[in-house]
């Protein structure tokens, strides 16, 4: 039996994680505040902790750092931590907080399941931030942008005669 702890106060996210990870061998427990994570982890050591970036009274980053400090001090058993991030700019914070993996929302069931499987196998799962595609720099050939001075004068004359 695999035990997963999800820390989130967003009902839609709780349902999404539960549906992605639901199978007969997995139990997903939920706490709705970051401050409740350490208490839960101390009493029921989960195989995986999933932290939403935006959770009440102690955010996901602070909660991740707290767990890392407790694990490093050997007051808690080691466990992988997956961060659910709101934007790609948060990847740096997840790295600094000590998460073994992260996913940037919006989530899909396949990515979430693969991240959980990878972390439970003892590997890091770090979804790389994708660079925004460079805007297409299609340039107009110079010969198409040049205007013959005679054409410009004649079109100016035509426009002037139409106005009068």
N, CA and C atoms as a LAMMPS dump frame, in Angstrom:
ITEM: TIMESTEP
0
ITEM: NUMBER OF ATOMS
492
ITEM: BOX BOUNDS ff ff ff
-5.0000000000000000e+02 5.0000000000000000e+02
-5.0000000000000000e+02 5.0000000000000000e+02
-5.0000000000000000e+02 5.0000000000000000e+02
ITEM: ATOMS id mol type element x y z
1 1 1 N 0.852 -1.183 0
2 1 2 C 0 0 0
3 1 3 C 0.892 1.238 0
4 2 1 N 0.672 2.138 -0.959
5 2 2 C 1.417 3.385 -1.077
6 2 3 C 0.584 4.506 -0.457
7 3 1 N 1.216 5.264 0.432
8 3 2 C 0.546 6.392 1.069
9 3 3 C 1.118 7.687 0.522
10 4 1 N 0.225 8.543 0.036
11 4 2 C 0.603 9.853 -0.502
12 4 3 C -0.07 10.906 0.366
13 5 1 N 0.69 11.942 0.71
14 5 2 C 0.115 13.075 1.422
15 5 3 C 0.056 14.254 0.474
16 6 1 N -1.126 14.827 0.314
17 6 2 C -1.323 16.021 -0.502
18 6 3 C -1.671 17.177 0.412
19 7 1 N -0.925 18.269 0.298
20 7 2 C -1.225 19.481 1.055
21 7 3 C -1.753 20.526 0.085
22 8 1 N -3.047 20.776 0.158
23 8 2 C -3.697 21.757 -0.709
24 8 3 C -5.01 22.176 -0.076
25 9 1 N -5.41 23.41 -0.339
26 9 2 C -6.722 23.851 0.119
27 9 3 C -7.656 24.113 -1.054
28 10 1 N -7.233 23.683 -2.24
29 10 2 C -8.05 23.86 -3.446
30 10 3 C -8.77 22.544 -3.768
31 11 1 N -10.094 22.56 -3.67
32 11 2 C -10.876 21.346 -3.906
33 11 3 C -10.638 20.754 -5.29
34 12 1 N -10.546 21.609 -6.307
35 12 2 C -10.339 21.108 -7.667
36 12 3 C -9.011 20.371 -7.786
37 13 1 N -7.978 20.866 -7.107
38 13 2 C -6.669 20.237 -7.166
39 13 3 C -6.667 18.914 -6.407
40 14 1 N -7.34 18.876 -5.285
41 14 2 C -7.451 17.641 -4.505
42 14 3 C -8.111 16.559 -5.357
43 15 1 N -9.204 16.907 -6.027
44 15 2 C -9.896 15.937 -6.873
45 15 3 C -9.027 15.479 -8.048
46 16 1 N -8.291 16.424 -8.634
47 16 2 C -7.429 16.089 -9.761
48 16 3 C -6.323 15.118 -9.346
49 17 1 N -5.695 15.379 -8.209
50 17 2 C -4.623 14.492 -7.729
51 17 3 C -5.199 13.138 -7.35
52 18 1 N -6.305 13.128 -6.656
53 18 2 C -6.921 11.847 -6.271
54 18 3 C -7.273 11.008 -7.495
55 19 1 N -7.839 11.625 -8.506
56 19 2 C -8.213 10.845 -9.688
57 19 3 C -6.985 10.362 -10.461
58 20 1 N -5.922 11.164 -10.491
59 20 2 C -4.714 10.754 -11.212
60 20 3 C -3.987 9.62 -10.505
61 21 1 N -4.001 9.626 -9.185
62 21 2 C -3.239 8.636 -8.428
63 21 3 C -4.092 7.497 -7.877
64 22 1 N -5.384 7.533 -8.153
65 22 2 C -6.248 6.509 -7.571
66 22 3 C -6.013 5.157 -8.235
67 23 1 N -5.704 4.214 -7.41
68 23 2 C -5.662 2.815 -7.791
69 23 3 C -5.777 2.023 -6.499
70 24 1 N -6.041 0.731 -6.58
71 24 2 C -6.275 -0.047 -5.356
72 24 3 C -5.108 -0.028 -4.365
73 25 1 N -3.892 0.23 -4.824
74 25 2 C -2.743 0.192 -3.931
75 25 3 C -2.281 1.544 -3.424
76 26 1 N -3.05 2.615 -3.689
77 26 2 C -2.616 3.952 -3.296
78 26 3 C -3.69 4.652 -2.471
79 27 1 N -3.264 5.24 -1.377
80 27 2 C -4.145 6.056 -0.552
81 27 3 C -3.635 7.49 -0.598
82 28 1 N -4.526 8.424 -0.921
83 28 2 C -4.167 9.836 -0.936
84 28 3 C -4.825 10.497 0.268
85 29 1 N -3.99 10.938 1.215
86 29 2 C -4.462 11.677 2.387
87 29 3 C -4.293 13.156 2.106
88 30 1 N -5.168 13.972 2.665
89 30 2 C -5.153 15.411 2.393
90 30 3 C -5.083 16.194 3.696
91 31 1 N -4.22 17.197 3.704
92 31 2 C -4.236 18.229 4.745
93 31 3 C -4.43 19.55 4.011
94 32 1 N -5.118 20.464 4.651
95 32 2 C -5.46 21.715 3.969
96 32 3 C -4.609 22.897 4.402
97 33 1 N -3.587 22.656 5.232
98 33 2 C -2.703 23.732 5.669
99 33 3 C -1.278 23.194 5.758
100 34 1 N -0.334 24.015 5.331
101 34 2 C 1.06 23.613 5.382
102 34 3 C 1.535 23.295 6.796
103 35 1 N 0.987 24 7.77
104 35 2 C 1.38 23.783 9.16
105 35 3 C 0.992 22.397 9.665
106 36 1 N 0.045 21.74 9.007
107 36 2 C -0.4 20.4 9.424
108 36 3 C 0.44 19.277 8.811
109 37 1 N 1.295 19.611 7.857
110 37 2 C 2.057 18.578 7.15
111 37 3 C 3.011 17.849 8.085
112 38 1 N 3.809 18.593 8.838
113 38 2 C 4.809 17.926 9.687
114 38 3 C 4.15 16.997 10.699
115 39 1 N 3.045 17.431 11.287
116 39 2 C 2.336 16.58 12.252
117 39 3 C 1.889 15.271 11.596
118 40 1 N 1.316 15.365 10.392
119 40 2 C 0.872 14.163 9.694
120 40 3 C 2.057 13.261 9.365
121 41 1 N 3.123 13.853 8.834
122 41 2 C 4.296 13.098 8.408
123 41 3 C 4.972 12.416 9.601
124 42 1 N 4.912 13.041 10.753
125 42 2 C 5.505 12.458 11.961
126 42 3 C 4.754 11.221 12.43
127 43 1 N 3.441 11.212 12.209
128 43 2 C 2.638 10.093 12.7
129 43 3 C 2.414 8.99 11.653
130 44 1 N 2.313 9.339 10.403
131 44 2 C 2.025 8.355 9.344
132 44 3 C 2.971 8.566 8.176
133 45 1 N 4.149 8.106 8.231
134 45 2 C 5.184 8.375 7.242
135 45 3 C 4.709 7.998 5.827
136 46 1 N 4.411 9.01 4.981
137 46 2 C 3.978 8.713 3.613
138 46 3 C 5.175 8.397 2.711
139 47 1 N 4.922 7.699 1.629
140 47 2 C 5.974 7.415 0.656
141 47 3 C 6.226 8.607 -0.261
142 48 1 N 5.243 9.512 -0.355
143 48 2 C 5.354 10.681 -1.223
144 48 3 C 4.557 11.83 -0.623
145 49 1 N 5.143 13.026 -0.664
146 49 2 C 4.449 14.241 -0.232
147 49 3 C 4.295 15.137 -1.451
148 50 1 N 3.066 15.596 -1.686
149 50 2 C 2.778 16.527 -2.78
150 50 3 C 2.314 17.835 -2.147
151 51 1 N 3.023 18.911 -2.461
152 51 2 C 2.714 20.219 -1.886
153 51 3 C 2.27 21.188 -2.961
154 52 1 N 1.103 21.769 -2.768
155 52 2 C 0.646 22.852 -3.628
156 52 3 C 1.391 24.11 -3.209
157 53 1 N 1.808 24.897 -4.174
158 53 2 C 2.521 26.133 -3.862
159 53 3 C 1.683 27.045 -2.971
160 54 1 N 0.4 27.163 -3.279
161 54 2 C -0.495 28.078 -2.562
162 54 3 C -1.372 27.306 -1.587
163 55 1 N -0.898 27.145 -0.355
164 55 2 C -1.731 26.515 0.669
165 55 3 C -1.781 27.418 1.883
166 56 1 N -2.866 27.288 2.632
167 56 2 C -3.135 28.205 3.736
168 56 3 C -2.14 28.146 4.879
169 57 1 N -1.918 29.217 5.522
170 57 2 C -1.159 29.542 6.728
171 57 3 C 0.319 29.151 6.729
172 58 1 N 0.783 28.369 5.784
173 58 2 C 2.208 28.076 5.624
174 58 3 C 2.343 27.548 4.21
175 59 1 N 2.85 28.371 3.317
176 59 2 C 2.883 28.024 1.902
177 59 3 C 3.693 26.776 1.6
178 60 1 N 3.564 26.302 0.372
179 60 2 C 4.245 25.093 -0.065
180 60 3 C 5.757 25.187 0.028
181 61 1 N 6.323 26.339 -0.29
182 61 2 C 7.783 26.489 -0.217
183 61 3 C 8.265 26.386 1.223
184 62 1 N 7.611 27.072 2.139
185 62 2 C 8.004 27.02 3.55
186 62 3 C 7.819 25.61 4.104
187 63 1 N 6.749 24.948 3.692
188 63 2 C 6.499 23.583 4.148
189 63 3 C 7.577 22.634 3.632
190 64 1 N 7.959 22.787 2.383
191 64 2 C 9.007 21.949 1.802
192 64 3 C 10.326 22.162 2.545
193 65 1 N 10.671 23.414 2.788
194 65 2 C 11.908 23.716 3.516
195 65 3 C 11.872 23.139 4.931
196 66 1 N 10.732 23.219 5.591
197 66 2 C 10.578 22.666 6.929
198 66 3 C 10.804 21.15 6.918
199 67 1 N 10.191 20.471 5.949
200 67 2 C 10.381 19.018 5.857
201 67 3 C 11.842 18.668 5.574
202 68 1 N 12.462 19.402 4.662
203 68 2 C 13.88 19.154 4.33
204 68 3 C 14.761 19.304 5.561
205 69 1 N 14.539 20.358 6.346
206 69 2 C 15.332 20.57 7.556
207 69 3 C 15.134 19.43 8.55
208 70 1 N 13.897 18.983 8.709
209 70 2 C 13.612 17.876 9.628
210 70 3 C 14.232 16.56 9.133
211 71 1 N 14.192 16.333 7.84
212 71 2 C 14.793 15.128 7.268
213 71 3 C 16.316 15.179 7.412
214 72 1 N 16.911 16.333 7.1
215 72 2 C 18.364 16.485 7.209
216 72 3 C 18.849 16.33 8.653
217 73 1 N 18.024 16.735 9.605
218 73 2 C 18.368 16.595 11.018
219 73 3 C 18.031 15.196 11.542
220 74 1 N 17.52 14.344 10.661
221 74 2 C 17.142 12.959 10.965
222 74 3 C 16.031 12.852 12.001
223 75 1 N 15.183 13.871 12.063
224 75 2 C 14.005 13.807 12.927
225 75 3 C 12.805 13.239 12.163
226 76 1 N 12.925 13.187 10.833
227 76 2 C 11.907 12.567 9.981
228 76 3 C 12.598 11.61 9.021
229 77 1 N 11.879 10.585 8.618
230 77 2 C 12.407 9.661 7.614
231 77 3 C 12.443 10.35 6.258
232 78 1 N 13.419 10.026 5.436
233 78 2 C 13.47 10.626 4.09
234 78 3 C 12.228 10.255 3.269
235 79 1 N 11.758 11.213 2.503
236 79 2 C 10.612 11.006 1.616
237 79 3 C 10.699 12.014 0.477
238 80 1 N 10.3 11.611 -0.714
239 80 2 C 10.337 12.56 -1.827
240 80 3 C 9.211 13.584 -1.713
241 81 1 N 9.509 14.786 -2.212
242 81 2 C 8.532 15.881 -2.184
243 81 3 C 8.337 16.385 -3.61
244 82 1 N 7.087 16.429 -4.032
245 82 2 C 6.701 16.946 -5.348
246 82 3 C 5.975 18.263 -5.133
247 83 1 N 6.459 19.323 -5.775
248 83 2 C 5.821 20.637 -5.679
249 83 3 C 4.938 20.865 -6.91
250 84 1 N 3.761 21.412 -6.686
251 84 2 C 2.859 21.801 -7.773
252 84 3 C 2.928 23.318 -7.87
253 85 1 N 3.535 23.799 -8.93
254 85 2 C 3.848 25.216 -9.079
255 85 3 C 2.815 25.936 -9.938
256 86 1 N 2.688 27.231 -9.689
257 86 2 C 1.734 28.041 -10.444
258 86 3 C 2.308 28.568 -11.748
259 87 1 N 3.623 28.765 -11.799
260 87 2 C 4.233 29.316 -13.009
261 87 3 C 5.685 28.849 -13.088
262 88 1 N 6.24 28.92 -14.245
263 88 2 C 7.597 28.443 -14.46
264 88 3 C 8.628 29.223 -13.649
265 89 1 N 8.345 30.475 -13.337
266 89 2 C 9.279 31.27 -12.537
267 89 3 C 9.448 30.698 -11.131
268 90 1 N 8.511 29.865 -10.67
269 90 2 C 8.583 29.277 -9.336
270 90 3 C 9.534 28.079 -9.266
271 91 1 N 10.034 27.617 -10.4
272 91 2 C 10.943 26.468 -10.417
273 91 3 C 12.173 26.75 -9.55
274 92 1 N 12.712 27.935 -9.642
275 92 2 C 13.883 28.293 -8.838
276 92 3 C 13.589 28.123 -7.343
277 93 1 N 12.418 28.561 -6.921
278 93 2 C 12.048 28.438 -5.508
279 93 3 C 11.927 26.974 -5.095
280 94 1 N 11.36 26.153 -5.957
281 94 2 C 11.233 24.722 -5.656
282 94 3 C 12.61 24.08 -5.516
283 95 1 N 13.535 24.466 -6.378
284 95 2 C 14.899 23.949 -6.282
285 95 3 C 15.526 24.356 -4.948
286 96 1 N 15.389 25.617 -4.595
287 96 2 C 15.986 26.114 -3.365
288 96 3 C 15.345 25.501 -2.118
289 97 1 N 14.068 25.163 -2.199
290 97 2 C 13.367 24.573 -1.058
291 97 3 C 13.722 23.103 -0.873
292 98 1 N 14.315 22.475 -1.881
293 98 2 C 14.752 21.087 -1.758
294 98 3 C 13.783 20.051 -2.285
295 99 1 N 12.849 20.446 -3.13
296 99 2 C 11.918 19.479 -3.709
297 99 3 C 12.653 18.55 -4.682
298 100 1 N 12.285 17.271 -4.678
299 100 2 C 12.861 16.326 -5.634
300 100 3 C 12.168 16.397 -6.987
301 101 1 N 11.008 17.004 -7.005
302 101 2 C 10.288 17.11 -8.261
303 101 3 C 9.31 18.256 -8.225
304 102 1 N 8.903 18.668 -9.411
305 102 2 C 7.91 19.73 -9.523
306 102 3 C 7.212 19.623 -10.862
307 103 1 N 6.008 20.099 -10.877
308 103 2 C 5.208 20.222 -12.087
309 103 3 C 4.603 21.617 -12.087
310 104 1 N 4.551 22.226 -13.264
311 104 2 C 3.94 23.535 -13.404
312 104 3 C 2.503 23.331 -13.882
313 105 1 N 1.559 23.958 -13.184
314 105 2 C 0.148 23.871 -13.569
315 105 3 C -0.053 24.586 -14.897
316 106 1 N -1.011 24.209 -15.678
317 106 2 C -2.071 23.247 -15.413
318 106 3 C -1.531 21.819 -15.469
319 107 1 N -2.122 20.979 -14.646
320 107 2 C -1.701 19.586 -14.552
321 107 3 C -2.534 18.728 -15.485
322 108 1 N -2.01 17.571 -15.788
323 108 2 C -2.835 16.547 -16.416
324 108 3 C -2.508 15.241 -15.712
325 109 1 N -3.427 14.313 -15.754
326 109 2 C -3.299 13.064 -15.005
327 109 3 C -2.055 12.282 -15.375
328 110 1 N -1.711 12.253 -16.638
329 110 2 C -0.549 11.478 -17.077
330 110 3 C 0.734 12.038 -16.478
331 111 1 N 0.945 13.342 -16.59
332 111 2 C 2.161 13.958 -16.034
333 111 3 C 2.245 13.754 -14.533
334 112 1 N 1.123 13.889 -13.858
335 112 2 C 1.09 13.727 -12.411
336 112 3 C 1.409 12.289 -12.021
337 113 1 N 0.812 11.338 -12.701
338 113 2 C 1.071 9.92 -12.415
339 113 3 C 2.536 9.581 -12.689
340 114 1 N 3.09 10.057 -13.796
341 114 2 C 4.485 9.779 -14.132
342 114 3 C 5.429 10.403 -13.106
343 115 1 N 5.121 11.585 -12.633
344 115 2 C 5.949 12.224 -11.611
345 115 3 C 5.926 11.409 -10.332
346 116 1 N 4.752 10.942 -9.921
347 116 2 C 4.642 10.14 -8.703
348 116 3 C 5.405 8.828 -8.845
349 117 1 N 5.247 8.15 -9.96
350 117 2 C 5.944 6.883 -10.191
351 117 3 C 7.453 7.088 -10.172
352 118 1 N 7.923 8.141 -10.82
353 118 2 C 9.357 8.436 -10.871
354 118 3 C 9.907 8.706 -9.474
355 119 1 N 9.218 9.531 -8.704
356 119 2 C 9.675 9.852 -7.351
357 119 3 C 9.618 8.637 -6.431
358 120 1 N 8.577 7.84 -6.551
359 120 2 C 8.465 6.641 -5.725
360 120 3 C 9.542 5.614 -6.074
361 121 1 N 10.069 5.685 -7.306
362 121 2 C 11.163 4.803 -7.719
363 121 3 C 12.515 5.31 -7.228
364 122 1 N 12.522 6.45 -6.547
365 122 2 C 13.758 6.981 -5.997
366 122 3 C 14.52 7.91 -6.917
367 123 1 N 13.895 8.336 -7.992
368 123 2 C 14.537 9.244 -8.934
369 123 3 C 13.963 10.65 -8.77
370 124 1 N 14.728 11.632 -9.23
371 124 2 C 14.225 13.004 -9.245
372 124 3 C 13.341 13.188 -10.468
373 125 1 N 12.297 13.978 -10.319
374 125 2 C 11.385 14.277 -11.429
375 125 3 C 11.231 15.775 -11.484
376 126 1 N 12.02 16.382 -12.318
377 126 2 C 12 17.84 -12.394
378 126 3 C 11.604 18.258 -13.791
379 127 1 N 10.387 18.692 -13.901
380 127 2 C 9.9 19.162 -15.189
381 127 3 C 10.624 20.451 -15.502
382 128 1 N 11.36 20.443 -16.582
383 128 2 C 12.156 21.619 -16.937
384 128 3 C 11.25 22.741 -17.409
385 129 1 N 11.625 23.933 -17.042
386 129 2 C 10.894 25.108 -17.514
387 129 3 C 11.123 25.221 -19.007
388 130 1 N 10.069 25.392 -19.73
389 130 2 C 10.195 25.504 -21.174
390 130 3 C 10.314 26.957 -21.556
391 131 1 N 11.277 27.229 -22.382
392 131 2 C 11.465 28.611 -22.829
393 131 3 C 10.35 28.967 -23.792
394 132 1 N 9.917 30.185 -23.707
395 132 2 C 8.906 30.661 -24.648
396 132 3 C 9.493 30.639 -26.048
397 133 1 N 8.734 30.191 -27.029
398 133 2 C 9.272 30.18 -28.373
399 133 3 C 9.574 31.591 -28.854
400 134 1 N 10.679 31.695 -29.564
401 134 2 C 11.058 32.996 -30.117
402 134 3 C 10.024 33.396 -31.158
403 135 1 N 9.628 34.676 -31.181
404 135 2 C 8.684 35.095 -32.209
405 135 3 C 9.327 34.937 -33.581
406 136 1 N 8.515 34.551 -34.524
407 136 2 C 9.018 34.352 -35.877
408 136 3 C 9.515 35.685 -36.429
409 137 1 N 10.727 35.67 -36.924
410 137 2 C 11.297 36.923 -37.427
411 137 3 C 11.365 36.868 -38.955
412 138 1 N 10.195 36.666 -39.519
413 138 2 C 10.142 36.661 -40.974
414 138 3 C 10.331 38.093 -41.453
415 139 1 N 11.367 38.293 -42.219
416 139 2 C 11.635 39.642 -42.712
417 139 3 C 11.164 39.748 -44.143
418 140 1 N 10.697 40.887 -44.453
419 140 2 C 10.256 41.157 -45.815
420 140 3 C 11.496 41.514 -46.624
421 141 1 N 11.689 40.875 -47.753
422 141 2 C 12.86 41.214 -48.562
423 141 3 C 12.902 42.704 -48.858
424 142 1 N 14.106 43.229 -48.852
425 142 2 C 14.272 44.672 -48.977
426 142 3 C 13.683 45.202 -50.275
427 143 1 N 13.78 44.436 -51.357
428 143 2 C 13.268 44.935 -52.632
429 143 3 C 11.757 45.154 -52.594
430 144 1 N 11.043 44.452 -51.681
431 144 2 C 9.599 44.648 -51.587
432 144 3 C 9.246 45.882 -50.769
433 145 1 N 10.165 46.355 -49.957
434 145 2 C 9.858 47.515 -49.122
435 145 3 C 10.314 48.821 -49.739
436 146 1 N 11.15 48.74 -50.755
437 146 2 C 11.618 49.966 -51.385
438 146 3 C 10.529 50.517 -52.286
439 147 1 N 10.373 51.801 -52.261
440 147 2 C 9.377 52.451 -53.1
441 147 3 C 10.126 53.373 -54.057
442 148 1 N 9.792 53.222 -55.303
443 148 2 C 10.417 54.066 -56.317
444 148 3 C 9.956 55.5 -56.073
445 149 1 N 10.864 56.444 -56.105
446 149 2 C 10.515 57.835 -55.796
447 149 3 C 9.492 58.376 -56.786
448 150 1 N 9.539 57.936 -58.055
449 150 2 C 8.538 58.39 -59.02
450 150 3 C 7.159 57.869 -58.639
451 151 1 N 7.079 56.591 -58.17
452 151 2 C 5.793 56.017 -57.76
453 151 3 C 5.241 56.757 -56.554
454 152 1 N 6.114 57.093 -55.593
455 152 2 C 5.669 57.787 -54.386
456 152 3 C 5.109 59.152 -54.737
457 153 1 N 5.79 59.891 -55.666
458 153 2 C 5.316 61.211 -56.058
459 153 3 C 3.986 61.115 -56.767
460 154 1 N 3.841 60.105 -57.652
461 154 2 C 2.592 59.996 -58.409
462 154 3 C 1.443 59.602 -57.491
463 155 1 N 1.698 58.736 -56.487
464 155 2 C 0.606 58.362 -55.589
465 155 3 C 0.244 59.534 -54.683
466 156 1 N 1.233 60.355 -54.279
467 156 2 C 0.93 61.535 -53.479
468 156 3 C 0.085 62.514 -54.287
469 157 1 N 0.408 62.67 -55.59
470 157 2 C -0.33 63.572 -56.454
471 157 3 C -1.752 63.069 -56.635
472 158 1 N -1.925 61.726 -56.815
473 158 2 C -3.258 61.151 -56.986
474 158 3 C -4.098 61.386 -55.73
475 159 1 N -3.498 61.167 -54.538
476 159 2 C -4.232 61.364 -53.294
477 159 3 C -4.627 62.822 -53.119
478 160 1 N -3.732 63.726 -53.473
479 160 2 C -4.021 65.15 -53.346
480 160 3 C -5.152 65.558 -54.277
481 161 1 N -5.176 65.003 -55.498
482 161 2 C -6.216 65.394 -56.452
483 161 3 C -7.56 64.831 -56.021
484 162 1 N -7.572 63.676 -55.314
485 162 2 C -8.825 63.102 -54.861
486 162 3 C -9.411 63.902 -53.702
487 163 1 N -8.561 64.525 -52.914
488 163 2 C -9.03 65.281 -51.745
489 163 3 C -9.69 66.584 -52.204
490 164 1 N -9.214 67.202 -53.278
491 164 2 C -9.753 68.494 -53.693
492 164 3 C -11.008 68.405 -54.468
